[in-house]
Amino acid sequence: MKSGGLKRGDYLESLNPAQREAVEHFEGPLLILAGAGSGKTRVLTCRIAHLIERHGVEPNFIMAVTFTNKAAQEMRDRVRALLGSEPAGMWIGTFHSVGARILRRHAARLGFGPGFTILDSDDSQREVKRVMERLKVGKPWKPKTVQAALSAAKNQLVSPEEFTKTAFDPFARVVAEVYPEYQSALKSANELDFDDLLVKPVELFTSHADVLAAFRERFAFILVDEYQDTNRAQYRFLELLAREHGNLGVVGDDDQSIYGWRGADIRNILGFETDFPNTRTIRLERNYRSTKVILRAANSVIAENKHRKGKTLYTENDVGPMVTLAHTADEVDEAEWIQEEIAKQLDGSSHTSLKDYVVLYRTNAQSRAFEEAFRRADTPYRIIGGVRFYERREIKDVIAYLKLISNPKDASALLRIVNYPRRGIGDASLTALLEGANAAGSSLLEAARRASSFDRIPSSGAAALEKFAMMIDRYRGLKPHLRVHELLAQLIGELKLVEMLRAEGHDGMDRAQNVEELMAAASEFGAEPAVEEEDLLEVEDVTELDLFLQKISLIADVDNLDPEADAVTLMTLHNAKGLEFPVVFISGLEEGLFPLSRSHDSLEELEEERRLFYVGITRAKEKLYLSHAKTRRRGGDWMVSSPSAFLLPLPSELIVEHETPRFAEREMPRRRRREWMDWPGRRQRDSLPGELTYDFSDSQDTPTLPPLVEGARVRHPRFGIGTVTELDGDGWDVKAVVDFESVGRKKLVVRYANLDLA
């Protein structure tokens, strides 16, 4: 036993029976179905400690993979605390960081240099745009749309050649033309995009058996967190490594699979026991986070889904307060009511800190009303999911310099900063430089070194380009000898960036402070390099600068969440995954917004929306608020909304309803009308003499389901004419499989599909 470590079995005593069973499992595939708040991080970390302490597995034979840097760091800290020492040699990180780490060692096998740079989504879109302009394709499609299609193809491990074979419609043919040219451009510039960090390791393993064999032997035990969020590329990566030894332990919750829109495949967790025979399956159903009321609400909602493994969360916590359902007039009324409720709670409850409160919403656009309400009330707030620090203009400018110093082939970086600060290099000079570089088959930086040899570049522009290239080359020479913060400070000082930004006025002062904060981040990185980065410095041509750029490229929004900041948190439901708060507000629970209107087109999408609601509910520890607005402005127009169907399964005895004054005022005419309609002595006529009549075009009366039978011809507002081939369920739960003439087969929930008989 290691000096200062834990006494064997001490950590086991803190586990419940299901948790202990998962921790004590040794060899063979393991599926841990971990409900929300069931202590899965504790199980993962204790399992790692158990492998090392009880079974004598050396840390360097273990790899643990999760989805955020924050979760990876928490896992490492907990394992260190359990062992009493650093688990030296163990790999803990996100899929992307693990992929980057593998590629740094073996990039040459795939034709890349170890100093490759990683493109963020903006840089990737710009590269797609350049390819589309060069090929003269694309209209009316935008580079962002094409880039999204490329990303989806990569995450499904569809190669450019395979994509071309199924590119039948005009958009797919454009993507098929761009795909190989985009990949070629990245390779020429020694760049990888974010998706390549998942795809290229799989390519490496499948094309180089010796590399795969080495990593299979190295990682005899693999543990994966949030397995329900894996896509095809991540699944294949794990399968290649674990298929032979079978020591793959995954933790996940099919009820929290909410990333299908970006490629996550719930079938990975639903089919794990089939994919890995002799799997041991353990359910963690005891919740340590929430009250009994909150869990009962969550269980009632998720029970509506059909595609799930099935589990019921329970807790030994208190019953807790009822769920508050607020009816509000519009988004402004909703935001103001939530702000006022938080202020009221601060004065009269045990939650005296703003950090205890979070407001969740389905779309980023909803944040505006909350920001305005909190600003008017002078209530501190923070938004997760806005413009990230490393995506701010001034930060991306500085990072572009660092990327070009790290990787002289990085065309995206050069084009961003070649004339920043201004050097008198015009668009005509850059166009001539691009054409000259393409003709010579050289990088843009190499072409800039000899800019005076290009006839179409004026002498002043050529001199500026050559001076710029000399500066980059000088810093490339300094790169191996200076720490990151030293190189960065020298560069910013030479460019006089801070002084230039401060001269821009108030906004410029903020940007100057951001640049200074970047220098502070570089200093912190140099002072305490992460354990997993130290060994990469032994790889030839990999420098501290390369690793700094890699680290900041993989930072996510939630990694920067300061749990101690005294402010109300505003974020989308997707960003809330993995977090918890004492008090949770879920806003915008209206049909067409949550769930989104498009989700009614398929049962799979509707169930993912419901899982997202479940995730939101289970973020709450003590008190849950739900709210909807009667009207909401969408696209400049006011739209009348009905409460979300997701509210229907909630047991009425758990709900306390509240109406804002503005909502009650708007509803008064409707209530008067209903009271009159229900009056038993009323005459059979539209209105009494002299009585006001009201426009009930926004009435939310229960819709009538069409009388469907198999073989019926139906019309859908988006998909057109189709034939019902299958019916499943009864009453409100009936679902129809329809073969549409234009889009093929769709499975629809009839009450939401707005079908008419054709």
Backbone hydrogen bonds, N-H to C=O, Kabsch-Sander energy under -0.5 kcal/mol:
donor,donor_aa,acceptor,acceptor_aa,energy
5,G,2,K,-1.9
6,L,82,L,-0.7
10,D,7,K,-2.5
13,E,9,G,-1.0
13,E,10,D,-0.8
14,S,11,Y,-0.9
15,L,12,L,-1.6
20,R,16,N,-2.7
21,E,17,P,-2.2
22,A,18,A,-1.8
23,V,19,Q,-2.3
24,E,20,R,-2.6
25,H,21,E,-0.9
30,L,248,L,-2.3
31,L,280,R,-2.9
32,I,30,L,-0.5
32,I,250,V,-2.9
33,L,31,L,-0.7
33,L,282,I,-2.7
34,A,32,I,-1.1
34,A,252,G,-2.1
35,G,33,L,-0.7
35,G,284,L,-2.5
38,S,35,G,-1.7
43,V,39,G,-1.9
44,L,40,K,-2.7
45,T,41,T,-2.5
46,C,42,R,-2.6
47,R,43,V,-2.3
48,I,44,L,-2.1
49,A,45,T,-2.4
50,H,46,C,-2.6
51,L,47,R,-2.4
52,I,48,I,-1.9
53,E,49,A,-3.3
54,R,50,H,-2.0
55,H,50,H,-1.4
57,V,51,L,-2.6
61,F,58,E,-2.3
62,I,59,P,-2.0
63,M,221,F,-2.2
64,A,91,W,-3.0
65,V,223,L,-2.8
66,T,93,G,-1.9
72,A,68,T,-2.1
73,Q,69,N,-2.6
74,E,70,K,-2.3
75,M,71,A,-2.3
76,R,72,A,-2.3
77,D,73,Q,-2.6
78,R,74,E,-2.3
79,V,75,M,-2.4
80,R,76,R,-2.5
81,A,77,D,-2.2
82,L,78,R,-2.4
83,L,79,V,-2.5
84,G,80,R,-2.1
85,S,80,R,-0.6
88,A,86,E,-2.5
90,M,87,P,-2.1
91,W,62,I,-1.9
92,I,90,M,-0.6
93,G,64,A,-1.9
95,F,66,T,-1.0
98,V,94,T,-2.7
99,G,95,F,-2.5
100,A,96,H,-2.5
101,R,97,S,-2.1
102,I,98,V,-2.2
103,L,99,G,-2.4
104,R,100,A,-2.2
105,R,101,R,-0.9
105,R,102,I,-0.5
106,H,102,I,-1.5
107,A,103,L,-1.5
109,R,106,H,-1.3
110,L,107,A,-1.6
111,G,108,A,-1.4
112,F,107,A,-2.4
116,F,113,G,-1.3
117,T,190,N,-1.7
119,L,117,T,-0.5
119,L,192,L,-2.8
124,S,120,D,-2.4
125,Q,121,S,-2.4
126,R,122,D,-2.1
127,E,123,D,-2.0
128,V,124,S,-2.3
129,K,125,Q,-2.5
130,R,126,R,-2.2
131,V,127,E,-2.2
132,M,128,V,-2.7
133,E,129,K,-2.5
134,R,130,R,-2.3
135,L,131,V,-2.4
136,K,132,M,-1.1
137,V,132,M,-2.0
141,W,138,G,-3.3
145,T,142,K,-0.5
146,V,142,K,-2.1
147,Q,143,P,-3.1
148,A,144,K,-2.0
149,A,145,T,-1.8
150,L,146,V,-2.3
151,S,147,Q,-2.5
152,A,148,A,-2.3
153,A,149,A,-2.1
154,K,150,L,-2.5
155,N,151,S,-2.5
156,Q,152,A,-1.0
157,L,154,K,-2.3
158,V,153,A,-3.0
159,S,157,L,-0.7
163,F,159,S,-2.7
164,T,160,P,-1.9
165,K,161,E,-1.1
166,T,162,E,-0.7
166,T,163,F,-1.2
167,A,164,T,-1.2
168,F,166,T,-1.5
173,R,169,D,-2.0
174,V,170,P,-1.7
175,V,171,F,-2.3
176,A,172,A,-2.6
177,E,173,R,-1.5
178,V,174,V,-2.2
179,Y,175,V,-2.9
181,E,177,E,-0.7
182,Y,178,V,-3.0
183,Q,179,Y,-2.3
184,S,180,P,-2.2
185,A,181,E,-2.2
186,L,182,Y,-2.2
187,K,183,Q,-2.2
188,S,184,S,-2.4
189,A,185,A,-1.6
190,N,187,K,-1.3
191,E,186,L,-2.9
192,L,117,T,-2.4
194,F,119,L,-0.6
196,D,193,D,-0.6
197,L,193,D,-0.8
197,L,194,F,-0.8
198,L,195,D,-1.7
199,V,195,D,-2.2
200,K,196,D,-2.6
202,V,198,L,-0.8
203,E,199,V,-2.2
204,L,200,K,-2.8
205,F,201,P,-2.6
206,T,202,V,-2.5
207,S,203,E,-1.5
208,H,204,L,-1.3
211,V,208,H,-0.5
212,L,208,H,-1.9
213,A,209,A,-2.6
214,A,210,D,-1.9
215,F,211,V,-2.1
216,R,212,L,-2.6
217,E,213,A,-2.1
218,R,214,A,-2.0
219,F,215,F,-2.7
220,A,61,F,-0.7
220,A,218,R,-1.1
221,F,61,F,-2.0
222,I,247,N,-2.5
223,L,63,M,-2.7
224,V,249,G,-2.4
225,D,65,V,-3.0
227,Y,251,V,-2.5
229,D,226,E,-2.0
230,T,227,Y,-1.8
233,A,155,N,-1.7
235,Y,231,N,-2.4
236,R,232,R,-2.5
237,F,233,A,-2.2
238,L,234,Q,-2.1
239,E,235,Y,-2.7
240,L,236,R,-2.5
241,L,237,F,-1.5
242,A,238,L,-2.6
243,R,239,E,-2.2
246,G,242,A,-2.8
248,L,246,G,-1.9
249,G,222,I,-2.9
249,G,247,N,-0.6
250,V,30,L,-2.8
250,V,248,L,-0.6
251,V,224,V,-2.9
252,G,32,I,-2.4
256,Q,253,D,-2.4
257,S,254,D,-1.2
258,I,256,Q,-1.0
262,R,259,Y,-1.5
263,G,260,G,-1.7
264,A,259,Y,-2.1
265,D,230,T,-2.7
266,I,264,A,-0.6
268,N,265,D,-2.0
269,I,266,I,-0.7
270,L,266,I,-2.2
271,G,267,R,-2.3
272,F,269,I,-0.9
274,T,271,G,-0.6
275,D,271,G,-2.5
276,F,272,F,-2.5
279,T,276,F,-0.6
280,R,29,P,-2.1
281,T,279,T,-0.6
282,I,31,L,-2.6
284,L,33,L,-3.1
284,L,282,I,-0.5
285,E,283,R,-0.8
287,N,285,E,-0.6
287,N,314,Y,-3.7
288,Y,37,G,-3.4
292,K,318,D,-2.3
293,V,319,V,-2.3
295,L,291,T,-2.1
296,R,292,K,-2.3
297,A,293,V,-2.2
298,A,294,I,-2.3
299,N,295,L,-3.0
300,S,296,R,-2.1
301,V,297,A,-1.8
302,I,298,A,-2.4
303,A,299,N,-1.6
304,E,301,V,-1.5
305,N,302,I,-1.7
308,R,306,K,-1.5
314,Y,285,E,-2.3
323,V,654,L,-2.7
324,T,624,L,-2.0
325,L,323,V,-0.5
325,L,656,V,-2.5
326,A,324,T,-0.6
326,A,626,L,-3.3
327,H,658,H,-3.2
328,T,326,A,-0.6
328,T,628,H,-2.3
334,E,330,D,-2.7
335,A,331,E,-2.4
336,E,332,V,-2.6
337,W,333,D,-2.4
338,I,334,E,-2.2
339,Q,335,A,-2.4
340,E,336,E,-2.5
341,E,337,W,-2.6
342,I,338,I,-2.3
343,A,339,Q,-2.2
344,K,340,E,-2.5
345,Q,341,E,-2.5
346,L,342,I,-2.5
347,D,343,A,-1.3
348,G,344,K,-1.6
349,S,345,Q,-1.7
352,T,350,S,-1.2
356,D,353,S,-1.6
357,Y,354,L,-1.9
358,V,583,V,-1.5
359,V,569,T,-2.9
360,L,358,V,-0.5
360,L,585,F,-3.3
361,Y,571,M,-1.3
366,Q,363,T,-1.5
367,S,364,N,-2.0
368,R,365,A,-1.0
370,F,366,Q,-0.9
371,E,367,S,-2.9
372,E,368,R,-2.4
373,A,369,A,-2.1
374,F,370,F,-2.7
375,R,371,E,-2.4
376,R,372,E,-2.4
377,A,373,A,-1.6
378,D,375,R,-1.3
379,T,374,F,-3.1
382,R,568,V,-2.5
384,I,382,R,-0.5
384,I,570,L,-2.7
385,G,383,I,-0.6
388,R,386,G,-0.7
391,E,388,R,-1.7
392,R,389,F,-1.4
396,K,392,R,-2.8
397,D,393,R,-2.0
398,V,394,E,-1.6
399,I,395,I,-2.7
400,A,396,K,-2.1
401,Y,397,D,-1.4
402,L,398,V,-1.8
403,K,399,I,-2.9
404,L,400,A,-2.2
405,I,401,Y,-2.2
406,S,402,L,-2.4
407,N,403,K,-3.2
410,D,407,N,-2.1
411,A,409,K,-1.3
414,L,410,D,-1.8
415,L,411,A,-2.6
416,R,412,S,-1.4
417,I,413,A,-1.6
418,V,414,L,-1.9
420,Y,417,I,-1.8
426,G,424,G,-0.7
430,L,426,G,-1.9
431,T,427,D,-2.6
432,A,428,A,-2.2
433,L,429,S,-2.2
434,L,430,L,-2.7
435,E,431,T,-2.4
436,G,432,A,-2.4
437,A,433,L,-2.6
438,N,434,L,-2.4
439,A,435,E,-2.3
440,A,436,G,-1.9
441,G,437,A,-1.0
442,S,437,A,-2.2
445,L,408,P,-0.6
447,A,443,S,-2.0
448,A,444,L,-2.3
449,R,445,L,-1.6
450,R,446,E,-0.6
450,R,447,A,-0.9
451,A,448,A,-1.4
453,S,450,R,-1.9
454,F,451,A,-1.9
455,D,453,S,-0.6
457,I,454,F,-1.3
462,A,458,P,-2.8
463,A,459,S,-2.5
464,A,460,S,-1.9
465,L,461,G,-2.4
466,E,462,A,-2.5
467,K,463,A,-2.1
468,F,464,A,-2.3
469,A,465,L,-2.5
470,M,466,E,-2.1
471,M,467,K,-1.9
472,I,468,F,-2.2
473,D,469,A,-2.6
474,R,470,M,-2.0
475,Y,471,M,-2.1
476,R,472,I,-2.2
477,G,473,D,-1.8
478,L,474,R,-1.2
479,K,475,Y,-1.6
481,H,478,L,-1.7
482,L,478,L,-1.4
487,L,483,R,-2.5
488,L,484,V,-2.7
489,A,485,H,-2.2
490,Q,486,E,-2.1
491,L,487,L,-2.3
492,I,488,L,-2.7
493,G,489,A,-2.0
494,E,490,Q,-2.2
495,L,491,L,-2.3
496,K,492,I,-1.0
497,L,492,I,-1.5
500,M,496,K,-2.1
501,L,497,L,-2.6
502,R,498,V,-2.4
503,A,499,E,-1.4
504,E,501,L,-1.8
505,G,502,R,-1.3
509,M,505,G,-1.9
510,D,506,H,-1.5
511,R,507,D,-2.0
512,A,508,G,-2.5
513,Q,509,M,-2.0
514,N,510,D,-1.8
515,V,511,R,-2.0
516,E,512,A,-2.1
517,E,513,Q,-2.0
518,L,514,N,-1.9
519,M,515,V,-1.7
520,A,516,E,-1.7
521,A,517,E,-2.2
522,A,518,L,-2.1
523,S,519,M,-1.9
524,E,520,A,-2.2
525,F,521,A,-2.2
526,G,522,A,-2.2
527,A,523,S,-1.9
528,E,524,E,-2.0
533,E,530,A,-1.6
534,E,530,A,-1.1
534,E,531,V,-0.8
535,D,531,V,-0.7
537,L,533,E,-0.8
537,L,534,E,-0.9
538,E,535,D,-1.4
539,V,536,L,-1.6
542,V,539,V,-1.9
543,T,541,D,-0.5
547,L,543,T,-1.7
548,F,544,E,-2.2
549,L,545,L,-2.4
550,Q,546,D,-2.0
551,K,547,L,-2.4
552,I,548,F,-2.2
553,S,549,L,-1.6
554,L,550,Q,-0.8
554,L,551,K,-1.0
555,I,552,I,-0.8
559,D,556,A,-0.8
560,N,556,A,-0.6
560,N,557,D,-1.6
561,L,558,V,-1.3
562,D,560,N,-0.5
565,A,562,D,-1.4
567,A,565,A,-1.9
568,V,380,P,-2.3
569,T,357,Y,-2.1
570,L,382,R,-2.7
571,M,359,V,-2.1
572,T,384,I,-0.5
573,L,361,Y,-1.9
576,A,572,T,-0.9
577,K,574,H,-1.1
579,L,576,A,-2.4
581,F,619,R,-2.4
583,V,356,D,-2.4
584,V,623,K,-2.2
585,F,358,V,-2.4
586,I,625,Y,-2.7
587,S,360,L,-2.5
587,S,585,F,-0.6
589,L,627,S,-2.6
590,E,588,G,-2.2
591,E,642,S,-2.4
592,G,595,P,-1.5
593,L,590,E,-1.9
594,F,590,E,-3.1
594,F,595,P,-0.6
597,S,592,G,-1.4
599,S,596,L,-1.3
600,H,597,S,-1.4
601,D,598,R,-1.7
602,S,599,S,-1.2
603,L,747,K,-0.9
606,L,599,S,-0.6
606,L,602,S,-2.0
607,E,603,L,-2.4
608,E,604,E,-1.7
609,E,605,E,-2.1
610,R,606,L,-2.0
611,R,607,E,-2.2
612,L,608,E,-1.9
613,F,609,E,-1.8
614,Y,610,R,-2.2
615,V,611,R,-2.5
616,G,612,L,-2.1
617,I,613,F,-2.5
618,T,614,Y,-2.3
619,R,616,G,-1.3
620,A,617,I,-1.6
621,K,581,F,-2.0
622,E,582,P,-2.1
623,K,582,P,-2.2
625,Y,584,V,-2.8
626,L,324,T,-3.2
627,S,586,I,-2.0
628,H,326,A,-1.8
630,K,328,T,-2.3
631,T,329,A,-2.0
632,R,639,M,-2.1
634,R,632,R,-0.5
634,R,637,D,-3.3
637,D,634,R,-1.7
639,M,632,R,-2.6
641,S,630,K,-3.2
644,S,589,L,-2.2
647,L,644,S,-1.7
648,L,645,A,-1.3
650,L,647,L,-1.2
654,L,651,P,-2.0
655,I,652,S,-1.3
656,V,323,V,-3.0
657,E,655,I,-0.5
658,H,325,L,-2.7
660,T,327,H,-2.2
664,A,660,T,-2.6
665,E,661,P,-2.3
666,R,662,R,-1.9
667,E,663,F,-1.9
668,M,664,A,-1.0
671,R,667,E,-2.2
672,R,668,M,-2.4
673,R,669,P,-2.1
674,R,670,R,-2.5
675,E,671,R,-2.7
676,W,672,R,-2.1
677,M,673,R,-2.6
678,D,674,R,-2.0
679,W,676,W,-1.0
682,R,679,W,-1.7
685,R,683,R,-2.2
691,E,688,L,-2.2
696,F,694,Y,-0.7
699,S,696,F,-1.9
705,L,703,P,-0.5
708,L,706,P,-1.7
711,G,724,V,-3.3
712,A,709,V,-2.2
714,V,722,G,-2.7
715,R,756,D,-3.0
716,H,720,G,-2.5
720,G,716,H,-1.9
722,G,714,V,-2.4
723,T,739,D,-2.1
724,V,712,A,-2.7
725,T,737,V,-3.0
726,E,737,V,-1.3
728,D,735,K,-2.6
733,D,730,D,-2.1
734,V,731,G,-1.3
735,K,728,D,-3.2
736,A,748,L,-2.6
737,V,726,E,-2.8
738,V,736,A,-0.6
738,V,746,K,-3.0
739,D,723,T,-2.7
740,F,738,V,-0.8
740,F,744,G,-2.5
741,E,721,I,-2.5
742,S,719,F,-0.6
744,G,740,F,-1.5
746,K,738,V,-2.3
748,L,736,A,-3.1
748,L,746,K,-0.6
749,V,600,H,-0.7
750,V,734,V,-1.6
750,V,748,L,-0.7
752,Y,749,V,-1.7
753,A,749,V,-1.3
754,N,750,V,-0.7
756,D,715,R,-1.9
758,A,713,R,-2.8
